[in-house]
Amino acid sequence: MSISLNAEARDDLGKGASRRLRRLSGGTPAIVFGGAKNRKPQSITLVHKDLWKASEIAGFYSSVITLNIGGKEEPVIVKDLQRHPAKNFIMHMDFLRVSKNTKLQTKVPLHFINEDNCVGVKLGGGIIGHSMTELDIMCLPKDLPEYLEVDMTDVELGQTLHISDIKLPKGVESVALSHGDDHDLPIAAVNKAKGVAVDEEVDADAPAAADDATEEASEE
């Protein structure tokens, strides 16, 4: 996926300047940081309507984005985004520079597929619970996946899937698993539906309760 955004270098800094930028020109302030040790953070301005449109693309938050800053291309990934609490408006963006020869660390979403056909749901009457919706990964920019699929088809009632059950693409590594097997955290499970056992107990006790009421009535 190829996403590009035009940007301009910004020298007018501070909260007041950012407010004027949003109000007067419809721009969104942002900062680009990281990269080589001697590179300083750069403040930029993005056209909000273009940024908003790009942000609605499914892979926006897990793709390498090309920023065109004054005619120079800068490959980056999104590190943070601040939205207005009540309006459809992006207040500020943080971008991290990436290099094609250097591994980057970021989060990618997990897409759980075939949940309706899951064995534990269809045959066992279970309910799927998600412990994780995104995964920390390391890879080169060219290997960055838009998302990772988790197939729930063969997961049985009472079974738990872990990070190690995710089929990672070539060149992609789990940050958690790089620290050892004891970091193999759960990502999803098919659990027994709550309330089933309780309902059965209530039904089983119903005849006994009726008998007790009859005996009390006879004694009276």
N, C-alpha and C positions, 0 to 999 in steps of 0.2 A: 504494500500500500504506500502511495506517495502523497504526502501532505506538505504543502508549501504555504508560507505566510510572509507577506511583505511587512517590513518593520523599518522604523527610523530611529536613529540614535537620539537619546534624550539627555539634555544637560540641565533642564529646569527640574530640580529634585525637591523632595519634601511632600508632606501630606497636602499642603495647600496647593502646590503645583499639580499634584495628582487629581485633586478635586476639580481644578480648573480644566484640566485636560479632558476629564470625562464629561464635564458639563458643556464646554464650549466646542469641542471638536469631535466628540463621540469616540475618542480614543481610549485605549486601555493601557495603563502603565505596566511594564514587565521588567524583569531582570534576567540576564543570562550570566551564569557563573560556572565555575569548574574548568576542566581542561588542564592544560599545562600549568605547572606551578607558578610560572611568572605571569600568567594571564589574569587580569583583574576583572571583576564583575562589570558588566555593561548594562546601563539602563536604556530601555528602548520603549517605543510606543507602537502599539498594534491597532489596526482599524477594527473596531469592535464588531461590526457586522460580519466581517470576514472571519474573525476569531470565533464568534458565536456559531457561525455556519460550520466551521471546521470542528468545533467541540461536540457537535451532534453526530459526527462520524463515529461509528462503533469502535474503531481502533485508535482513536485520537490519543487516549491516555496510555497506550502501550505501543506506540509507533515512533520511529525516528522522524522528526519533523524538520524540514528545511526552512530556516529563517533567512530571508533575503534582506540583509541590513546594509543599506547604502551600496547595493551592487555586489556585496560579498555574501556568499552562502555559508551558513553556519548550521551544521547538523546538531540537533538537540532532542531531548525528551522532556516531557512535562514532569516537574517535581512537585508543584503545588499550584492550586487554583483557588481563588477566593471569589465567591459569588455574593451578590447582594441578597440579604435575607428575605426580601419581599418581592424583588423584581427580577425579570429575566435579564440579568446584567452581570457580566464578569468584571469584578473590581480590580483584580491584579493577578499576574501570572509569574511563576518562577520556572525557568528553563535551565536544564543542565547540559553543558556542552558534552558531546561524545566524539570519540575518535574511532575510525574504522578498524584500527589495529589494537584497540584497548577494550577489554571486557567492561561492560557496564552492569550495574546492579539496579534492578527496578522490580516493580510488581506488575503481574499480568493477571487478568481475570480468569476464573475457572468457569467453564461452561458445562453444566451437568446435562447430559443427553440421555434419552430413552428412559426417563423417569416413569412415564406412564406404563411402560412395558417391563418395569423392574419386577423380577420374580418375587422378591420379598413383599412387594405391594400387591401384585395381582393374585398371587397364590397364598401369601401369608397374611394379607390384610394389614401390613405394616405401614408406617409413615416415615418418609425420608426426612432426615434432619441434617442440615449443613453446618459443619464446624468451621469451615473456611470458604471464602468466596474469591480469594485471590492468593497468589503465591509469589514469594520473593525468589527471583531467579538471577543468574549471572550468565552473560553471553556476549558475543561480539554484536555490534549493531546490525550486521547483515543477517544474523540468526534470530533476531528478536521476534517472537511470535505475537500475533494479535491477541490470542487467547489460548488456553489449554483445555482440551476436552477431557471429561471424565464420564465414561460410559457406565451407566447404572443398570444395564440390562440383566446381568447375571448376579447381582448382589442379593443375597438371601436375607430373610428375616433374622435380625440379631447380628448381622455382619457389619463390620466397620472397615471403611477404606482409609488408607493412610497416604501420606505424600508419596511414598515409594510405589504406590499403585498407579500413579499418574505416568502416562507414557510421554516422556519429554522428547521433543524434537532433537535431532543431532545438533550438537554444539551448545545445548541449553542445560544448565546445571541448577539444581535446587540449592539455595543458600542454606536452608535448614539442614539438609542431608550432608552438606559439606562439613558440618560440625560433628557428625557421627550418627549412628543408628538410634541413639536415645533421643534424637530430635525429629524422629519420624512421626510427626503429629497426625492426629485424625483429621480427615477432611469431610467425611460424610458417613452416615450410618442409616440402616433401616431398622427402626425401633417398633416395638409392639405398641399398637394403638392404646392410648390411655382410656380407662373407664370400662374396658371390656370385662376384666376380672371383677370389678366392683359390681357391675350390673348383674353378673352371674350369681354373685353372693346374695344380692338382694332378692333375686328370683328364687333361690334355693331356700331362703329364710321365710318367704311369704307363706307357704303352707303351714309351717310351724307356728307362725304368728297367728294364723287363722285358728289353728287348733287350740292355742292358749286362750284366745278370746272365747271360744265355745265352752272350754272347761270352766272359765270364770263365770260365764252366764249360767251354767248348770248348777254351780255351787250356790249362786244367789237364789 
